Every structure is written in C-alpha cells, then in structure tokens.
Amino acid sequence: THDYLKSLDPNQILESFASQKFSEGRSGSFFVFTPDKNFIIKTISTSETFILKHILKDYLKYLLKYSEESLLVRFYGFHSLKTSYAPDINIIIMKNIFDTPLSIDKRYDLKGSWVHREVGEAHVNNPSILGLDRDLKQPFRIGTIRKAKFLNALKRDTKFLMKKNIIDYSLLVGIHNVKPKYINNNNNNNNNNNENELENILEEEEKYNDIVIDMDDITDFDLEKYYSTFSTAEYNINKGLLSIDENEIYFISVIDWLTLYDCNKQSERCLKIWCKNKDKDGISVQPPKKYYNRFINYANDIFE
C-alpha cells in the first residue's frame, strides 16, 4: 500500500506528465507510467468498465488463491475522473510487468491469430518496437519442467477468462538479452570502471527503451549480482524466467482481458468472414472456447 501511494503521489505524477509522452493503444485508450515506472495508468472504455465491475469480485478471489502462479496482469486501482465539462473518464492502475532494472530489448504481443498480426520490417530493423505473432521467429526456451508449470498456470488463467465469456486477451512477452561481459565479470576491474561501463550500456539502451530505470536510482546497482539471482531451475513468473541457454530473461503477463464476446464482437466476426473474406480461424475474434484452445495451442508451440 505504501509503495502504491508513493507511486501515485499527485505532485510527482503531474510533474512527470509534463515530460512524459502519452501513448495510445490500438483500442484508442491512453496510458502513461507513474514516475517510478512501477505502475501504468490507463484509460478504459465504458464497456471495459462494465466488465471489470462485473468480474472484479471473482478476479480478487482468484488472485488470492493463485497469486504466486497467475500470469493475469494485476490491477491495483480502478477510478473515475469527474469533470464539469466532459464525460467521466474511467482509469485503471495496473502493474508494469517491465518494472525491472534490466532493459527490455524485444517485446511481443501474442494471441495465436495470424490475420493482420505482423509488424514486419519495422520490427526487424528496430526490435524494441512491439512485435506481433508473425514477427516471432524463434521459441522461448524455458525447459520442459518450467514449461509444464507455465502452461498449467496459463490454462488456469485463461479458463477463468473463458468462463467469463472474455476473449481478445494477449500474452505480453518482454525479452532482456543477457550481457555476457557481466556474467563472467573480471573481479580485477575496479569499481569505477564497472560503474562507467554499466552507465554507458544503460544510456545506450535508453535510446531504444522507455522502460529503463534511471541511472540516478541505481547508483549501487550491480548487474552481475542481479543476474546471479536468476536460475534455469527457478520458476518465478513474477520475477522473470531465465532461458535454458542463459542468454535471455523473459517477462510475461496476460493483458488486455476486458473484451466480452458480445453482440458487437459476434457481428465483427461475421463481417470479417462473410464480407471481407478473412480466414475464420486466423482472425482475432473467436468464440471464448475456440479462442482459449487456439491461445493455449499457440503457447504450447512457442515455448520449449
């Protein structure tokens, strides 16, 4: 609670808004980061507000039971901003899954669909640009045992969503490329040299990544020591998963799960299939059970 209130200090937030770039999602919602990058403030639509109110009690019960294993993005606040000159603005405060001192070198938003699910050359030229399903060219290698744990948790989470008639959720994956020079760091290097090298690397990464911790906040940050807290035998989805070859660290969450398979979505599906002649199995909009099955099958394919 203390960390949450500290992150949402009104004076700091208003000050950060002046220097922060507002981002617009594909759904038309806007989101910004709290000054410490711990949380994301995001606007949601009237329909999403209705869904969240409807499932909130069950969502809280579910997380209380499975908080250690669940991949569902965490909501910490749900507010309505009222003004005298505009309609109410509904916002949610959710955990930033990329809240880490490590750079996020690649990002993917994955659904298991393939129609209009490719960024293409822009992602190839700049991997920090969010990639989609068809941009993913290699699997996430986490090992057999951890894959089984991961899929069990993912199935449980998405079954919860399926029973609520929810679709269109995504698996957000951030990838940190492990720096070999810090894994096998030469202890003969003096502290000043280590600090200067780390600062140079993080400053270079900051050009391509909005979610890099500020150098002022990590004066004593030891990258080699931080890497040593990861293990290929450890399964801690809330911390990040080290790949079995120890070259990457994955940060994973299920996001965008406030879309109901209602009349609007059913009409959208019919329009895309019958009027636009799109692949009925490849479009994003699917009935909840079919969406769930495709999502899980896809996750099973891309994790090894």
N, C-alpha and C positions, 0 to 999 in steps of 0.2 A: 504493500500500500504506500509506504514511504517513497519508494523508487518511482511508483506511478505518479504520485502527486508532484514529486520533484521534476519529473519529465514534462509535466503539463503546467508548469509554472507560467501563469499568463504573461508576465513581463518578458520572460525569455522567449516564449513562443511568438509573441508579437514582434520582438526584435529579430528573431530568426526569419520570419516571413518576409522581411524587407530584403534579405539577401538570398532567400531560397527560391528555387524555381518550382512553380506549381506544375504537376504532371497530370495529364488527362489520360484515363484509361480508355480502352476500346468501347466500354459501356457508356462513356460520357461522364463518368464520375471523376472527381478531382481528389488528389491525395498529396499530402506533404508529410515530411518526417518531423518528429519532435526534435528539438535542438541537440539532444544527446543521441539521436538515431535509434533509441530503444523501441519506439512505437511509431506507427503510421496513423495519421488522421485522414479518414476517407469519407467522402460524401456517399450516401446511398439513396436509391430511388424510393418512391412510395411503396412499390411492390416489394422491394427488398426489405423495407421497414416492416411491412406486414408479415413477411415470412419469418424474420428474426424474432419478432414479438411472439409469433405462434409457436416457434420451436425452442425459445430461449430456456424455458424451464427444463426441458428434456436434454438440451445441449449441456447445461450446467451439471445435471445428474450424470450424464455420460462422461464428462471430463473428470468429475470427482472420482469416478470408478476407473478410468483408463488414462489419467493424466500423464503417466510416465511413458506410455507407448503411443498415444494418439498423435497422428500427423495433422489433425484439423487445426487450422490457424486459430490462434487464441484471440478472442475478443475481450477487451478489458473495460471498455466503456461504450455506452450507447446513449447518445444525447440528441436533443432537438434545439436548434438555434432559432429563436423567435425574433422577428423584427416587425416594425410597424409599416415598412414599405415594400416587403417582399414575402413570398410564401415561406413557410418554415423550412429550414434546411436540416435534414437528418444526417448525423455523422456517427461513425463507429471509430473506436480507438482499438487498434489491433497490434499484436506483437510483430516487430520486424524480424523475420527469421534470418535476415542477414546482419543481425546485430552481433558482430564479431570483429575483433581486431585484424582479422585476415581479409585480404582483398577478395572480392568475388569476380573472378576472371571471365566466367561464362555464366549465362542464365538461360533457362529453358522453361517455357510454359507448355505443358504436355497434357493432351486429352485422349489420345488414341484415335482421333479422327484425322483425315488426310485431305479433305476438301478445303482449299484456302488455308492450309496450315503450313506455310513456308514463307520465311522472310527472304531467303536466297542469298544473293551476293553481298548484300549489306551486312549480313551476319558473318559471312565468311571473312570479309575484309575487316570487320570490327566485332570480334566475339563478345564484347561487352554489351552489344545490342541484343535484346531479348530474342532468343530463337524459339521456333515452334517445332511441332512434331517432325516435319520432314527435313528440318535443319539438323536434327540429331543424327550423327554419323557413326557413333560408337556407343557401346553399352556402358552402364555404370557398374563397375566390378567391385562388389562388396563381399563376395564369398557365399558359399552355399548356406551356411548356418545363419548368417545375418540376413540373407535374402529371405529365408523362411520366416524369420521373425518380422521382417519388414512387410512381407506380403500378408501375413496374418493380421497385422495391425491395420494395413491398408484396406483389407477386405472388411474388417470390423467397422472401420470408419465409414466406408462408402456404403455398406449395408445400412448403417444408421441413416445416411442421406437418402438412400433408395426408398426406405420405408416412409420417409417424409415427402416422397414424390419430388425430390430435388435432382436436378441434372446440371450439366454445363460446368461442373467443377473441374479444376485443373491441378496437376501436380507441378508445383514450382520447385525447380532444382537449381541451386547455385553451386558453382564449382570453383574451388580455390586450387590453383596449381601450386603444389608444394615446392618451396625453394630449396634445392639440394644443398646449396652452399651453407644453409643454416642447419640442416640435419647433421652434417658432418663438420660442424664449425671447428676451426682450429683454435684450441684454447690458448695458444700463444699470442693471438691477436689481442691488443689492448682494448679496454672498454671503449675508449674514444673512437677507435677505428670501427668497432662493431656498431656503435651508435650512428656514426656517419653513414656507413653502408646501408643500415636499415632505413635511415631517413631518406636517402637517395632513392631507394627502391619504392618506398611508400609514396614519395612525392611523384614519382613517375606513374604509379598505379592510379593516383588520384585524378590524373587527367582523363582516365577512361572509366572511372567508377565513382558514382555518387556516394556509395555506402562504404567509405573507408574512414576509419576512426581518425580524428585529428591528432597530429603529432604532439600538440600541447597536452593531450590527455594521456599519452603513453611514453612519458619520459623514461620510465623504468621498464618499458615493455621488452621482454626477452623472447624473440621469435623462436629460437632453438628450444628454450624451456617450454614454450607454449606448445610446440609441435610434439614434445615428449609426452604430453598428456593424452595424445591420441594413440590408439592401438587398433590393429586389424582384428583383434579378438573382442573388442569392446563394441557393444551395441547401445548407443545413447542417442536416440533420434533428435532430442532437443539440443544436443551439443554439436552434432555433425559426425559424419561417418568417413573414416579414412579408407581409401580404396586398398584392395589387397596388394597392389604393387607399390603402395605408399607414395604415389605420385599426385594424388588428388584428394581433396576433402569435400564431401557433399553435404549441403544444407538443403533440407527437403521439407515441404509442407503441402497440404491440400488447401487450396484457396478458391475464392470465387464460388462459394457454395450457397448462394442465396437466390437461385433461379428455380422457380417452380415449373413443372411440366403442366402448364395450364392451357386454356383455350388458345391463348396467343402463341404459345410455343408449338402447339399442335398444328395451328394454322400455318405457322412459319415452316414447319417440316413439310406439310403438303405443298406449299408454294414452291419450295426449293426442289422437291421431287418432280411434281407434275408440270409446273410452269417453267422452271429453269433447268429441268432435266439433269439435276445433280445426282450423284451416287447416293442412294438411300442409306447405304451402310457407312459411307465415308463422311457425311455431313455431321456437324457437331450435335445438332438436335436429334435426340433419340428418346424413346420411352425410358423411364427410370431403370427398369431391369436390364434392358438392352444396353443402355449407357454404362451401367455398372459392369456388365460382363465384358464389354469391349475395353473399358478402362483397366480392369484387372488383367485381362489377357495381354494388353499392351505393356503394362508394368512388368508382367512376368517375362516378356520378351526383352525389355531394355535393361533389366537388372540381372547381373550374373554373379 
